[in-house]
Amino acid sequence: MPYLLDDVAAEAYSHELSSAGFWPGSGAIDYPAFYSYAYPEPAGFRTMAVPDAAFFSEALGEFLLPYDAVRTAARPDQVLLEFLQSTYEAAANAAKWDRDALECAPGQPGVVRKI
């Protein structure tokens, strides 16, 4: 991956992960979309429930949510949050992660959480 040091990639992919982001469109998809994948992909991940506008791309091996589905939604923030939360939960549940050990309550902007 360009500009990603091998040491960083090795650490990032040394354990299970759930990753999400935005792709402006090119290559395998010619439209802008949000994406989410799990690595390594746990059994059952690709068949987990996600919002209606999202789908699992066999070609890319990840869930996609077209940008237009978010842009044209009555509540775009909610649509995106549901996609991100559902794909994280798909990874965590399919891989049987210890969610109690990994997760914490959402914080408040500008307020540091206590450890």
CORLINMO-V618487 format. One line per field, one symbol per residue. phi: phi as a letter, one per 20 degrees, with the letter a starting at -180 (. if undefined). psi: psi as a letter, one per 40 degrees, with the letter a starting at -180 (. if undefined). burial: 1 if it has 9 or more other ideal C-beta (glycine too) atoms within 8 Angstrom, else 0. A space follows every 10 residues. Layout:
phi: ???
psi: ???
burial: ???
This chain:
phi: .gmdfgffff ffdecfbccb accformfcd bfbecbbccf ffgngfdffc ggfebeeffd mbfccggfff geffcgffff ffffffffff ffffelffff fedcfgedgn dfffe
psi: hhehiddddd ddfeiiihii ahhehibdhf iiiiihiihi hihedeeihi ideiihhdde fiiihhdddd deidgddddd dddddddddd ddddefigdd ddiiiiahhe hhii.
burial: 0000000010 0000011101 0010000010 0111111100 0100100101 1011011001 0111111011 0010000011 0111011111 1111101000 0000000000 00000
